[in-house]
Amino acid sequence: MHRRAVAWLLAAGAVLAVAGAVPPVVQAHPTGPAAGFTVSLSATPSYGSAPLTVDFDTNVSSGTPTAYNWTFGDGGFLNGSGASAGRPSHVYAGPGLYTASLVVHEGSDLSNASIAIHAVAGPLIVRVSATPTTGAVPLTVTFEGTASGGTTTYVAFNWSFGDGGTGSGTSVRWTYERPGNFYAVLSVEDTGADEAEQGIWVNVSTAPAAAAPPGVTGLGSFGWGVVGFAVGLVVAVVAFAARSWSLSRRPRGVPDGATTGPPSLAPPASSPTAPAARPPVPAPTPVREIAPAPPVTHSTSDALKLSQRIVLHLAAQGNPGPYEVAPPGATQSGMIAALGVRQNALTNVLRRLVDGGILEVDVRHVRGQPRRLKVYRLSTRGELLARELRHRPPRGPAE
């Protein structure tokens, strides 16, 4: 009996031990429901030159959106609702790689999407205006200049007014003190060392003639005609009255044109046989000779010397092929450093060489520079000129 009780106790302990080794059952709770819709974005265009205007469009798989939260990646954002908020437009002012993101709400449910936008630096463009562009000396003109493209940040706005004067800034005033046609040029440089220029013509005439005295200028052609007729009528009346008075005082029998005074002491009239006395011949008036004015010459030695140096410098650089990287010496900054000239003088001579078909201008990658720049190279005509200059250098002192 005792042994049987002990066996029961051992069996009960074994059962309890086994029961304690089994872990308790844990019920799994499902996580919150995933978004019941998806969002996709499109951008037109997603690549282009700054300033770049991008039109976004949103595609929601299901449901009706209640709110749109946009961040365009350049600091701009937009929060709105309705269909128009899903299709906004945004302008990326400067170059860069941006990520546009959108969060779409449908009540408490939401989904998001993003898209990359790449804005690159566009060509540097300069625009100028002048007020007025015509007038008499002294003529004061207000010039306005704007720039777009490039790096969109600019370090220099330099003016050359065509009469030797210069200035700087986006808005300048200049007074022309002599007549002529002047080409005012604005040259702009951005932070990437790219340069562009634009000009405008100003026509300055001589000073107008002095105005007539007050009270006379208002007569006009008809008024002057009336005055002339009145003066002529008065003269005729006075002459007729004087003649009538003279005839009334002449004695009778004296022919018209005869005199009643004492006989004249003049010599008698020449007889038919005597030759008539010839009137004295006046001495010829001496003619003063007017010396011809000296011919007007324009000294272009300085410009020609600089143009020859530019042609020889570019010939030494070599003409790169259409897809080759240009040497630094083909840029304006490279020529300034190599030739030791001022920016305005170099720009004016380069423009004349391009207009004359000696140089060709292009925008391409430059060795050692992070971006494309405006470069110059010799045309076929320029290569012939460079060959001639090498064999027959110009005479005269160097600059």
Buried (B, 14 or more C-beta within 10 A) or exposed (E): EEEEEEEEEEEEEEEEEEEEEEEEEEEEEEEEEEBEBEBEBEBEEBEBBBBBEBEBEBEBEEBEBBBBBBBBBBEBEBEEEEEEBBEBEBEBEBBBEBEBBBBBBBEEBBBEBEBEBBBEBBEBEBEBEBEEBEBEBEBEBEBBBBBBBBBBEBEEBBBBBBBEBEBEBBEBEBEBEEBEEBBBBBBBBBEBBBBBBBBBEBBBEEEEEEEEEEEEEEEEEEEEEEEEEEEEEEEEEEEEEEEEEEEEEEEEEEEEEEEEEEEEEEEEEEEEEEEEEEEEEEEEEEEEEEEEEEEEEEEEEEBEBBBBBBBBBBBEBBBBEEEEBBBBBBBBBBBBEBBEBEBBBBBBBBBEBBEEEBBBEBBBBBEEBEBBBBBBBBBEEBBEBBEEBEEEEEEEEEE
